[in-house]
Amino acid sequence: MVENGHQQPPAPAPPPPTVQQPLGAARGPAYPPAEQLLQLNYCIHSNPSWAQTAILAFQHYIVMLGSIVMVASILVPRMGGDPGDKARVIQALLFMSGLNTLLQALLGTRLPTVMGPSFAYILAVLSIINDFRDEDFSSEHERFLHTMRAIQGSLIISSFINMLLGFSRAWGEFTKIFSPVIIVPYVCVVGLGLFGRGFPQLATCVEIGLPMLVFLVVFQQYMKRLHPAAHPILERFALLFCIGLVWAFAAILTVAGAYNNARDATKRSCRTDRSYLMSSAPWIKIPYPFQWGTPIFRASHVFGMMGAALVTTVESTGTFIAASRFAGATPPPAHVLSRSIGLQGIGQLLDGIFGSIVGTNASVENVGLLALTHVGSRRVVQISTAFMFFFSIFGKFGAFFASIPLPIFAAIYCVLYGLVAAVGVTFIQFTNNNSMRNIYVMGLSLFLGISIAQYFFNDILNTIFSSGPMVAMIVGTILDNTLDAHHAHDERGVPWWAPFQHKKGDSRNEEFYSFPLRFNEYIPTRFL
């Protein structure tokens, strides 16, 4: 009883505790990390039918042909070469691309990566060209031959950089300090750093390049969804169809006289008859050692080439990592990267011996083609070397396809380089992407990789720091391994990345990267 004679009402019950739901649960499903891309139709060791394999292999040849023609078009005229010289340079580049691709697919990374001419050598070659600008020659052809011999000598000497880094296993040991935080900006800039070969090149002939870009997106992405029967055909082969369509349109414009009164630069970009390759290419010519003459060795030329060789080591490694993702394989282990870079050095030595105008590295555009077609088969790339060898020997046939206007290739590269850049972003799923530390490292590496100053005080620095992937790799590696690296070990993604860097760290490494047949019996165990 209380003083007023009335019972007090019971105290209100406390409200039930609220369970805070994660933000993702209220907005939609959350997707767990996936080590492999599940939408691939064929992975590294599964193969389409032989008919499809042949067509896809030809498609790889066409895609890499654009870079070969670009390199030859940039360098040969500056060296004093005529259209016939340009045709023979293209043949040499094609032959060596086929040989290097076959070596890598059989004995190197074993990934479906095409090896093509590297733009990293452009600055070093231009430096050699400028060295002979004031010298007197009996003819422009003599200037061309002398310059080619100097390039050969520089390629031969600088090839030992790759061989030393690879066969000493130094490069593989270095890559073990990578983490997904480094891989994200590194692989992104492998694609983004090539933006100059995309829309800027396309814009030199918009009436051809822009339709090619639009048709490729529409046919390959939208029209394949109209009917189930059209889906696999357009997904894998729409690229060839679009090239044929736009190439025919360019030929009609040329015959109709649309460019008769245009500027010379427009004619070179748009017309289908301005390359003069068909008329000047030999019917049959097999590239052979020292075809331009005895190599010339100058120390002043070698340093720029050495810088380019170092750049190709970095750029090829980033491209291999992207290729492994699109092929459904694990990231290449350290010992595989070592042997592939060493083999790339041997390939560059052969480039110099057989008279290529630049060294080779892994072709970014062909890795993008793996993503575009959803076909990461190793066999397809191996068969593509047959087309490279055939068209390098039978020059007239090769010249026919080499006369495709460059804006058509540039439109293709807009898509393919973008795919390679995007696959770099997918590695962020293996890190703590809410970590401000990781955001800082990735953001600064990505931005500096794209925007850092392009000019330095000598050839070797100019060559190294004009490479976006090189800058992104250097900045990312320094920051990620010095900025609270020990305490951020797990959020950097190291527990996921580290097992793949050892031969026995993941059971799938042997499945994807072992040598074919009985090659293991003849190769030192340190490279297995």
C-alpha positions in Angstrom: 0.0 0.0 0.0 1.2 3.6 -0.7 0.2 6.8 1.0 -2.6 7.8 -1.4 -4.1 4.3 -1.3 -3.5 3.6 -5.0 -1.1 1.2 -6.7 1.6 2.8 -9.0 1.4 1.7 -12.6 4.2 -0.6 -13.7 7.3 1.0 -15.4 7.2 0.7 -19.2 9.3 -2.1 -20.6 12.6 -1.1 -22.3 12.4 -1.2 -26.1 13.8 -4.4 -27.7 17.4 -4.0 -28.8 17.8 -3.2 -32.5 20.1 -5.3 -34.6 22.0 -3.0 -37.0 22.0 -4.6 -40.5 25.0 -4.1 -42.7 24.5 -1.5 -45.4 24.8 -4.0 -48.2 22.0 -6.1 -46.8 19.6 -3.2 -47.2 20.6 -2.3 -50.7 21.1 -5.6 -52.5 23.3 -8.7 -52.6 26.9 -8.7 -51.8 29.2 -10.6 -54.1 32.1 -12.5 -52.5 35.6 -12.4 -54.1 36.0 -14.8 -57.0 39.5 -16.0 -58.0 38.3 -16.9 -61.5 36.0 -15.1 -64.0 33.0 -17.4 -64.3 31.7 -16.2 -67.6 34.7 -17.4 -69.7 33.6 -19.9 -72.3 37.0 -21.5 -72.7 39.9 -21.2 -70.2 43.6 -21.7 -70.6 43.5 -25.5 -71.3 40.1 -25.9 -72.8 39.7 -25.5 -76.5 36.9 -24.6 -79.0 36.4 -26.6 -82.2 39.2 -26.6 -84.7 37.2 -24.4 -87.1 36.5 -21.8 -84.3 40.1 -22.0 -83.2 41.4 -21.1 -86.7 39.1 -18.1 -87.0 39.9 -16.9 -83.4 43.6 -17.3 -84.2 43.3 -15.3 -87.4 41.5 -12.6 -85.3 44.5 -12.5 -82.9 46.7 -12.0 -85.9 44.6 -9.1 -87.2 44.5 -7.4 -83.8 48.3 -7.5 -83.3 48.9 -6.4 -86.9 47.8 -2.9 -86.1 50.6 -2.3 -83.7 53.1 -3.6 -86.2 51.9 -1.2 -88.9 51.9 1.7 -86.4 55.5 1.0 -85.4 56.7 0.7 -88.9 54.8 3.8 -90.0 56.3 5.9 -87.2 59.9 4.8 -87.7 60.7 3.8 -91.2 60.0 7.1 -92.9 62.2 8.9 -90.4 65.0 6.5 -91.2 64.9 7.3 -94.9 63.0 4.1 -95.8 60.6 3.8 -98.8 57.4 1.8 -98.9 59.4 -1.3 -99.9 61.6 -1.0 -96.8 58.5 -0.5 -94.7 57.0 -3.7 -96.1 60.1 -5.7 -95.3 60.2 -4.2 -91.8 56.6 -5.3 -91.3 57.5 -8.8 -92.5 60.4 -9.0 -90.0 58.3 -7.8 -87.2 55.6 -10.3 -88.0 58.1 -13.2 -88.2 59.7 -12.3 -84.9 56.3 -11.8 -83.2 55.3 -15.3 -84.3 58.5 -16.8 -83.1 58.4 -15.0 -79.7 54.8 -15.9 -79.2 55.4 -19.6 -79.8 58.4 -19.6 -77.4 56.4 -17.9 -74.7 53.3 -20.2 -75.2 55.5 -23.3 -75.1 58.3 -22.5 -72.7 57.6 -19.1 -71.1 54.6 -18.2 -69.1 52.5 -20.8 -71.0 49.7 -18.2 -70.9 47.7 -17.2 -74.1 49.7 -14.0 -74.7 50.8 -12.8 -78.1 54.2 -11.2 -78.2 54.2 -8.1 -80.4 56.4 -5.0 -81.0 57.0 -2.8 -78.0 56.4 0.9 -78.2 58.8 1.3 -75.3 61.6 1.2 -77.8 60.3 4.1 -79.9 62.2 6.8 -77.9 65.5 4.9 -78.0 65.1 4.2 -81.8 64.3 7.9 -82.4 67.5 8.8 -80.5 69.5 6.6 -82.9 67.8 8.1 -85.9 68.6 11.6 -84.7 72.2 10.6 -84.2 72.6 10.0 -88.0 70.5 13.0 -89.1 73.6 15.2 -89.9 75.7 12.5 -91.4 76.1 12.2 -95.2 74.9 9.1 -97.0 74.9 8.3 -100.7 71.1 7.8 -100.6 68.2 7.7 -98.3 68.1 4.0 -98.6 71.8 3.9 -97.4 70.7 6.0 -94.4 68.0 3.5 -93.7 70.3 0.5 -93.9 72.9 2.1 -91.6 70.3 3.0 -89.0 68.8 -0.5 -89.1 72.3 -1.9 -88.4 72.8 0.4 -85.5 69.3 -0.6 -84.1 70.3 -4.3 -84.5 73.5 -3.8 -82.5 71.7 -2.0 -79.7 68.9 -4.7 -79.5 71.5 -7.5 -79.2 73.4 -5.8 -76.4 70.4 -4.7 -74.4 68.8 -8.1 -74.6 71.1 -9.3 -71.8 69.2 -7.1 -69.4 66.1 -9.3 -69.7 68.2 -12.5 -69.7 70.0 -11.4 -66.6 66.9 -10.4 -64.7 65.1 -13.6 -65.7 67.5 -16.4 -65.6 69.1 -15.2 -62.4 65.6 -15.3 -60.9 66.0 -11.8 -59.6 62.9 -10.6 -61.3 60.8 -13.4 -59.8 62.1 -12.7 -56.3 61.3 -9.0 -56.7 57.7 -9.7 -57.7 57.1 -11.6 -54.5 56.9 -8.3 -52.6 53.9 -7.3 -54.8 50.4 -7.4 -53.3 46.9 -6.8 -54.8 47.2 -3.2 -53.7 50.1 -2.8 -56.1 48.6 -4.9 -58.8 45.4 -2.7 -59.1 47.1 0.5 -60.3 49.9 -1.5 -62.0 47.6 -3.5 -64.3 45.1 -0.6 -64.7 47.9 1.6 -66.2 49.0 -1.2 -68.5 45.7 -0.5 -70.3 45.1 3.2 -69.5 48.7 4.2 -70.4 48.1 3.4 -74.0 45.3 5.9 -74.4 47.3 7.7 -77.1 46.8 4.7 -79.4 43.1 4.9 -78.9 40.8 7.8 -79.6 43.5 10.3 -80.5 44.6 7.9 -83.4 40.9 7.2 -84.2 40.3 11.0 -84.5 42.7 11.2 -87.4 39.9 9.9 -89.6 36.6 10.1 -87.6 34.4 9.0 -90.5 36.1 5.6 -90.4 37.2 5.2 -86.8 34.0 6.3 -85.1 31.7 3.9 -87.1 34.1 1.1 -86.3 33.9 1.8 -82.6 30.1 2.1 -82.6 29.6 -1.0 -84.7 31.9 -3.1 -82.5 30.0 -2.1 -79.4 26.5 -2.6 -81.0 27.2 -5.9 -82.7 29.3 -7.4 -80.1 27.4 -6.4 -77.0 23.8 -5.6 -78.0 22.9 -7.6 -81.1 24.2 -10.8 -79.6 21.4 -10.6 -77.1 18.7 -10.5 -79.7 18.7 -14.3 -80.3 20.3 -17.2 -78.5 21.8 -18.6 -81.7 23.5 -15.2 -82.5 25.1 -14.9 -79.1 28.2 -17.1 -79.4 28.8 -16.1 -83.0 28.7 -12.3 -82.4 30.5 -12.6 -79.1 33.5 -14.3 -80.7 33.6 -13.1 -84.3 31.8 -9.7 -84.4 35.2 -8.0 -84.5 36.1 -9.5 -87.9 32.7 -8.7 -89.3 33.0 -5.1 -88.2 36.5 -4.7 -89.7 35.3 -6.1 -93.0 32.3 -3.7 -93.0 34.2 -0.5 -92.2 37.1 -1.4 -94.4 34.8 -1.8 -97.3 33.2 1.5 -96.5 36.7 3.1 -96.4 37.4 1.6 -99.8 34.2 3.0 -101.3 35.1 6.5 -100.0 38.6 6.2 -101.5 37.3 5.1 -104.9 34.5 7.7 -104.9 37.1 10.5 -104.5 36.1 11.6 -101.1 39.7 12.4 -100.2 41.0 13.7 -103.5 41.3 17.2 -102.1 42.1 16.4 -98.5 45.4 17.1 -96.7 48.2 14.6 -97.0 47.8 13.6 -93.3 44.1 12.8 -93.9 44.9 10.8 -97.0 47.4 8.7 -95.1 44.9 8.0 -92.3 41.7 7.5 -94.4 42.6 6.1 -97.8 43.0 2.4 -98.3 45.6 2.9 -101.1 48.1 5.2 -99.4 50.3 2.7 -97.7 51.7 1.4 -101.1 52.4 -1.9 -99.3 50.7 -4.1 -101.9 52.8 -2.8 -104.8 56.1 -2.8 -102.9 55.9 -6.0 -100.8 57.8 -9.0 -102.3 55.7 -12.1 -103.1 58.0 -14.4 -101.0 60.7 -13.4 -98.6 61.9 -15.3 -95.6 63.6 -13.1 -92.9 67.1 -14.3 -92.2 69.9 -13.3 -89.8 71.6 -10.0 -90.4 69.4 -9.3 -93.4 70.2 -5.5 -93.2 74.0 -6.0 -92.8 76.5 -6.4 -90.0 75.2 -4.8 -86.7 76.8 -1.6 -85.5 77.6 -1.3 -81.8 77.7 2.1 -80.2 77.7 2.6 -76.4 75.7 5.8 -76.7 72.9 3.9 -78.4 72.8 1.0 -76.0 71.8 2.9 -72.8 68.4 4.0 -74.2 67.8 0.4 -75.4 68.7 -0.9 -72.0 66.1 1.4 -70.4 63.5 0.1 -72.9 64.4 -3.5 -72.1 63.8 -2.8 -68.4 60.5 -1.2 -69.3 59.4 -4.2 -71.3 60.1 -6.4 -68.3 57.7 -4.4 -66.2 55.0 -4.0 -68.9 55.1 -7.7 -69.9 54.7 -8.7 -66.3 51.6 -6.6 -65.9 50.2 -7.9 -69.1 50.9 -11.5 -68.0 49.0 -10.9 -64.8 46.0 -9.5 -66.7 46.2 -12.5 -69.2 46.1 -15.0 -66.3 42.8 -13.5 -65.1 41.2 -13.6 -68.6 42.5 -17.1 -69.1 41.0 -18.5 -65.9 44.4 -19.2 -64.5 46.0 -18.4 -61.2 48.4 -15.4 -61.1 51.8 -16.4 -62.6 54.2 -17.6 -59.9 57.6 -16.0 -59.4 59.5 -18.8 -61.1 57.2 -18.6 -64.2 57.7 -14.8 -64.4 61.5 -15.3 -64.2 61.7 -17.8 -67.0 59.3 -15.8 -69.2 61.4 -12.6 -68.8 64.6 -14.5 -69.5 63.0 -16.0 -72.6 61.9 -12.5 -73.6 65.5 -11.5 -73.5 66.4 -14.4 -75.8 63.6 -13.2 -78.0 65.1 -9.7 -78.1 68.4 -11.2 -79.0 66.8 -12.9 -81.9 65.0 -9.6 -82.8 68.4 -8.0 -83.2 69.8 -10.9 -85.2 66.9 -11.1 -87.6 66.7 -7.4 -88.1 63.5 -6.3 -86.2 63.2 -2.6 -85.7 62.1 -2.8 -82.1 62.1 -5.5 -79.3 59.0 -7.4 -78.3 56.8 -7.6 -75.2 53.4 -9.0 -74.4 50.7 -7.5 -76.5 48.1 -5.7 -74.4 45.5 -5.6 -77.2 45.5 -9.3 -77.6 45.0 -9.8 -73.9 42.0 -7.5 -74.3 40.8 -9.8 -77.1 40.7 -12.7 -74.6 38.2 -10.7 -72.6 36.2 -9.6 -75.6 35.6 -13.1 -77.0 35.5 -14.8 -73.6 38.0 -17.3 -75.0 41.2 -17.7 -73.0 42.5 -20.8 -74.8 46.2 -21.3 -75.1 45.8 -23.3 -78.3 44.2 -20.4 -80.1 47.2 -18.2 -79.5 49.6 -21.0 -80.5 47.7 -21.5 -83.8 47.8 -17.7 -84.4 51.6 -18.0 -84.9 50.9 -20.0 -88.1 49.2 -16.9 -89.5 52.1 -14.7 -88.4 54.6 -16.9 -90.1 52.6 -17.3 -93.3 51.9 -13.6 -93.8 55.5 -12.7 -92.9 56.8 -15.0 -95.7 54.2 -14.4 -98.4 54.5 -10.6 -98.4 51.7 -9.7 -100.9 49.1 -11.5 -98.8 50.4 -9.9 -95.6 50.4 -6.4 -97.2 46.8 -6.8 -98.1 45.7 -6.9 -94.5 48.4 -4.4 -93.4 46.7 -1.8 -95.6 43.7 -1.6 -93.3 43.5 2.1 -92.2 45.0 2.7 -88.8 41.9 4.4 -87.4 40.1 1.1 -87.6 42.7 -0.5 -85.4 42.5 2.5 -83.0 38.8 2.0 -82.6 39.4 -1.6 -81.7 42.0 -0.6 -79.2 39.6 1.8 -77.4 37.7 -1.3 -76.4 40.5 -3.8 -75.8 42.8 -1.5 -73.7 39.8 -0.5 -71.6 39.1 -4.2 -70.8 42.7 -4.7 -69.7 42.5 -1.6 -67.5 39.3 -2.7 -66.0 40.6 -6.2 -65.1 43.2 -4.5 -62.9 40.4 -3.0 -60.8 39.0 -6.6 -60.1 42.1 -7.3 -57.9 40.8 -4.8 -55.3 38.3 -7.5 -54.1 41.2 -9.3 -52.5 42.1 -6.3 -50.3 40.3 -4.2 -47.7 38.9 -1.7 -50.1 37.6 0.4 -47.2 41.1 1.0 -45.9 42.2 4.6 -46.2 45.8 3.4 -46.4 45.0 1.2 -49.4 43.0 3.9 -51.1 46.0 6.3 -50.7 48.5 3.9 -52.2 46.3 2.9 -55.1 45.2 6.4 -55.9 48.6 8.0 -55.9 50.2 5.1 -57.9 47.4 5.3 -60.5 47.5 9.0 -60.9 51.3 9.3 -61.1 51.4 6.4 -63.5 49.2 8.3 -65.9 50.4 11.9 -65.3 54.0 12.0 -64.3 56.3 14.2 -66.4 57.5 12.6 -69.6 60.8 14.3 -70.2 64.1 13.7 -68.3 67.7 14.6 -68.9 68.9 11.5 -70.7 67.6 8.7 -72.9 67.5 5.9 -70.2 65.5 8.0 -67.7 63.3 9.4 -70.5 62.5 5.8 -71.6 61.9 4.5 -68.1 59.7 7.3 -66.8 57.6 7.7 -70.0 56.2 4.2 -69.2 53.0 4.5 -67.1 53.1 0.9 -65.8 56.8 1.4 -64.8 55.9 4.5 -62.8 52.8 2.9 -61.2 54.8 -0.2 -60.2 57.6 1.9 -58.7 55.4 4.2 -56.7 53.0 1.4 -55.6 55.8 -0.9 -54.5 57.6 1.7 -52.5 54.4 3.0 -50.7 52.9 -0.4 -50.1 56.0 -1.9 -48.6 57.0 1.1 -46.4 53.7 2.6 -45.3 52.7 0.6 -42.2 53.2 -2.6 -44.2 53.5 -5.0 -41.3 50.3 -4.0 -39.5 48.4 -3.8 -42.7 49.6 -7.3 -43.8 46.1 -8.8 -44.1 44.2 -5.8 -45.5 46.8 -5.5 -48.3 45.7 -8.9 -49.6 49.1 -10.6 -49.0 47.5 -13.8 -47.5 45.7 -14.3 -50.8 48.5 -13.3 -53.1 51.5 -15.0 -51.4 50.6 -18.7 -52.0 50.5 -18.1 -55.8 54.1 -16.9 -55.8 55.5 -20.3 -54.9 55.4 -23.4 -57.1 53.8 -25.6 -54.5 51.8 -22.7 -52.9 48.7 -23.6 -54.8 47.8 -26.9 -56.4 46.6 -25.3 -59.6 50.0 -23.7 -60.4 51.3 -27.0 -61.8 48.1 -27.5 -63.8 48.4 -24.1 -65.6 52.1 -23.5 -65.9 53.9 -26.8 -66.3 55.8 -27.5 -69.5 54.3 -29.6 -72.2 55.3 -33.2 -73.0 58.6 -34.2 -71.5 60.3 -30.8 -71.5 60.8 -31.0 -67.7 63.5 -33.5 -68.3 65.7 -31.1 -70.2 65.2 -27.8 -68.3 67.0 -26.9 -65.0 64.7 -27.4 -62.0 65.1 -23.8 -60.9 63.0 -22.7 -63.8 60.3 -25.3 -63.4 
